[in-house]
Amino acid sequence: MGSAVRDHQQQLHPCDSLLLELNVIWDEVGEPDTVRDKTLLELEQECLDVYRRKVDQANRCRAQLRQSIAEAEAEVAGICSAIGEPPVHVRQSNQKLHGLREELNAIIPYLEEMRTKKVERWNQFVHVLEEIKKISSEIRPSDFVPFKTPVDQSDLSLRKFEELTKELESLQKEKRERLKQVMDHLNTLHSLCEVLGIDFKQTVHEVHPSLDEAEGSKNLSNTTIERLALAVDRLREIKIQRMQKLQDFASTMLELWNLMDTPIEEQQMFQNVTCNIAASEHEITEPNTLSIDFLSYVEAEVLRLEQLKGSKMKDLVLKKKSELEEHRRRAHLIGEEGYSDEFNIEAIESGAIDPALVLEQIEAHIATVKDEAFSRKDILEKVERFLNACEEEAWLEDYNKDDNRYNAGKGAHLTLKRAEKARILVNKIPGMVDVLTTKIIAWENERGKEFTYDGVCPFTDTSF
């Protein structure tokens, strides 16, 4: 009997088996029916509560799966819309899916793929936007408004990306053009600062601090370019003013050198000054050629020469006066001076006459004498030949009076040859006189004054 009950219990559902075992226990215990009924009701209620919890849990799981699927599909649709790709419906493309879990598991990889595409596309946008922001801040800092990136990232399409790329390319082109302008101005400024001996870094720092930095971006705004252009114009004006000052110093220096016959070795010390006497603004490129220190150095030398000139003025006047007299002697204008009062040394020493003015007058007389000597050159050559013929004529007369002229002796044959040549030359004297007279008359008509030779009028003075 016992084994039969056990076999029957094993064939029952676990709950029925337990209930049967409970009844056996109650029979043995003698539990009243009321207690039994109450306990069974409690057991039924507890079972219902357990089933209800399980059903509720299953409902919540199903709802969560549906919500996750819907959210995933919505996110996929949103990403596709943002990046400009057509949406893909997983459930429609795969009819073999069974249950919500398989459906969610099928959507998740595609969602991850779309998220990756969105991140990559967004990184491309961020790179372009950062470049636009950077260039805009360089070329238009005054009116630059930082580019606000879209919070929802709703439009990441290729069309929008191409628009931003074109905007970036336009800004890059403008930046290249502005950078070329800035670099041209900076190169010009550098050259000007070198010539003028001005601190280049300090100059560009005053225009804009970014221009002084070796690395990093430079401010390329309209204001910076305008200020650079103004700085170039200002330094170029200073360069022209200093260049004119240097050229004035060079002219004065050359005049003083010529006046005082300064040695070439001493002049070569300032060759870099005099070589720029006729240079144009763009031809002066040597560093510090127009610096304040160098101009002061040249000015000091000019002042030294001026002082030296003052101390040597008497000697210079005497030297130039001797030069004038030498020119007159060579041109046989002796006896026509008439300028002794102008060049009175005593008047110069007493300060009654400006020595510089006297030097100018002497130079003017020298120029006049040189001009007249050139006009007299042909006549003077003929006068020299005429005077030589006259000397030979006088010698021939003395020779003819010598009774021993035919005696053979040492050098007699040379004397005979000279006599023969002297007779030929004497015979030409009338022709010489005619030609010389014609030349002198023509010269006097042209110059409007009488021709003299060492103060004597040829052919009218017996001493000639």
URUR-V54475 format. One record per backbone hydrogen bond with DSSP energy under -1.0 kcal/mol. CO is the residue of the C=O (numbers start at 1). NH is the residue of the N-H. E is the energy in kcal/mol with one decimal. If there is no record, write none. Layout:
BEGIN
co: (CO,CO)
nh: (NH,NH)
e: (E,E)
END
This chain:
BEGIN
co: (1,2,3,4,5,6,7,13,14,15,16,17,18,19,20,21,22,23,24,25,26,26,32,33,34,35,36,37,38,39,40,41,42,43,44,45,46,47,48,49,50,51,52,53,54,55,56,57,58,59,60,61,62,63,64,65,66,67,68,69,70,71,72,73,74,75,76,77,78,79,80,82,89,90,99,100,101,102,103,104,107,108,109,110,111,112,113,114,115,116,117,118,119,120,121,122,123,124,125,126,127,128,129,130,131,132,133,134,135,136,138,157,158,159,160,161,162,163,164,165,166,167,168,169,170,171,172,173,174,175,176,177,178,179,180,181,182,183,184,185,186,187,188,189,190,191,192,193,193,194,195,199,200,201,202,204,208,209,210,221,222,223,224,225,226,227,228,229,230,231,232,233,234,235,236,237,238,239,240,241,242,243,244,245,246,247,248,249,250,251,252,253,254,255,256,257,263,264,267,268,270,270,271,273,274,280,286,288,291,292,293,294,295,296,297,298,299,300,301,302,303,304,305,306,307,308,312,313,314,315,316,317,318,319,320,321,322,323,324,325,326,327,328,329,332,333,339,344,345,346,347,347,354,355,356,357,358,359,360,361,362,363,364,365,366,367,368,369,370,371,372,376,377,378,379,380,381,382,383,384,385,386,387,388,389,390,391,392,393,394,395,396,397,399,402,404,409,411,412,413,414,415,416,417,418,419,420,421,422,423,426,428,429,430,431,432,433,434,435,436,437,438,439,440,441,442,443,444,453,456,457,457,461)
nh: (5,6,7,8,9,10,11,17,18,19,20,21,22,23,24,25,26,27,28,29,30,31,36,37,38,39,40,41,42,43,44,45,46,47,48,49,50,51,52,53,54,55,56,57,58,59,60,61,62,63,64,65,66,67,68,69,70,71,72,73,74,75,76,77,78,79,80,81,82,83,85,156,93,94,103,104,105,106,107,108,111,112,113,114,115,116,117,118,119,120,121,122,123,124,125,126,127,128,129,130,131,132,133,134,135,136,137,138,139,140,220,161,162,163,164,165,166,167,168,169,170,171,172,173,174,175,176,177,178,179,180,181,182,183,184,185,186,187,188,189,190,191,192,193,194,195,196,197,198,288,290,203,204,205,206,208,211,212,213,225,226,227,228,229,230,231,232,233,234,235,236,237,238,239,240,241,242,243,244,245,246,247,248,249,250,251,252,253,254,255,256,257,258,259,260,262,267,268,270,271,273,274,275,276,277,283,289,291,295,296,297,298,299,300,301,302,303,304,305,306,307,308,309,310,311,312,316,317,318,319,320,321,322,323,324,325,326,327,328,329,330,331,333,332,454,336,343,348,349,350,352,353,358,359,360,361,362,363,364,365,366,367,368,369,370,371,372,373,374,375,376,380,381,382,383,384,385,386,387,388,389,390,391,392,393,394,395,396,397,398,399,400,401,402,405,407,412,415,416,417,418,419,420,421,422,423,424,425,426,427,429,432,433,434,435,436,437,438,439,440,441,442,443,444,445,446,447,448,456,453,460,461,464)
e: (-1.9,-2.0,-2.3,-2.0,-2.2,-1.9,-1.0,-3.1,-2.4,-2.6,-2.8,-2.5,-2.2,-2.2,-2.1,-2.0,-2.7,-2.8,-2.4,-2.9,-3.3,-2.1,-2.1,-3.2,-2.2,-2.5,-2.5,-2.4,-2.3,-2.4,-2.6,-2.5,-2.6,-2.4,-2.4,-2.6,-2.2,-2.6,-3.0,-2.4,-2.1,-2.8,-2.8,-2.6,-2.4,-2.5,-2.7,-2.3,-2.4,-2.8,-2.7,-2.4,-2.6,-2.8,-2.9,-2.6,-2.6,-3.1,-2.8,-2.9,-2.8,-2.9,-2.8,-2.6,-2.7,-2.8,-2.8,-2.4,-2.5,-2.9,-2.7,-2.4,-1.9,-1.6,-1.7,-2.7,-2.9,-1.7,-1.4,-2.4,-2.6,-2.7,-2.3,-2.3,-2.6,-2.2,-2.1,-2.4,-2.6,-2.6,-2.8,-3.1,-2.6,-1.8,-2.2,-3.1,-2.3,-2.1,-3.2,-2.7,-1.9,-2.6,-2.7,-2.6,-2.8,-2.5,-2.0,-1.1,-2.5,-2.4,-2.1,-2.2,-2.6,-1.8,-2.3,-2.4,-2.5,-2.2,-2.4,-2.7,-2.4,-2.1,-2.7,-2.3,-2.2,-2.6,-2.5,-2.2,-2.5,-3.2,-2.2,-1.9,-2.8,-2.9,-2.5,-2.4,-2.7,-2.7,-2.3,-2.9,-2.5,-2.2,-2.5,-3.0,-2.2,-2.2,-2.7,-1.1,-2.3,-3.5,-2.7,-1.7,-2.5,-2.1,-1.7,-2.6,-1.6,-1.3,-1.0,-2.3,-2.7,-2.5,-2.4,-2.4,-2.3,-2.3,-2.5,-2.5,-2.6,-2.5,-2.6,-2.2,-2.1,-2.7,-2.4,-2.3,-2.7,-2.8,-2.5,-1.9,-2.9,-2.7,-2.1,-2.3,-2.5,-2.5,-2.4,-2.6,-2.6,-2.3,-2.5,-2.7,-2.8,-2.4,-2.5,-2.0,-1.9,-2.4,-1.9,-1.5,-1.4,-2.1,-2.2,-1.3,-1.6,-1.1,-1.7,-1.1,-2.5,-2.3,-2.0,-2.5,-2.9,-2.4,-1.6,-2.3,-2.6,-2.1,-2.4,-2.5,-2.6,-2.6,-2.7,-2.2,-1.9,-1.7,-2.7,-2.7,-2.5,-2.5,-2.9,-2.5,-2.4,-2.3,-2.5,-2.4,-2.3,-2.1,-2.2,-2.4,-2.5,-1.6,-3.3,-1.4,-2.8,-1.5,-1.5,-1.5,-2.7,-2.0,-1.7,-1.3,-2.0,-2.5,-2.1,-2.3,-2.6,-2.7,-2.2,-2.5,-2.9,-2.4,-2.1,-2.8,-2.7,-2.0,-2.5,-2.9,-1.9,-1.7,-1.6,-3.2,-2.1,-1.7,-2.7,-2.6,-1.9,-2.3,-3.1,-2.2,-2.1,-2.4,-2.2,-2.1,-2.2,-2.3,-2.2,-2.4,-2.1,-2.0,-2.3,-2.8,-1.4,-1.0,-1.3,-1.1,-2.0,-1.7,-2.2,-1.9,-2.2,-2.4,-2.3,-2.3,-2.9,-2.4,-1.8,-2.4,-2.8,-2.0,-1.4,-2.4,-2.7,-2.2,-2.6,-3.0,-2.7,-2.4,-2.4,-2.7,-2.5,-2.2,-2.5,-2.9,-2.3,-2.1,-2.9,-2.1,-1.0,-3.6,-1.5,-1.4,-1.7)
END
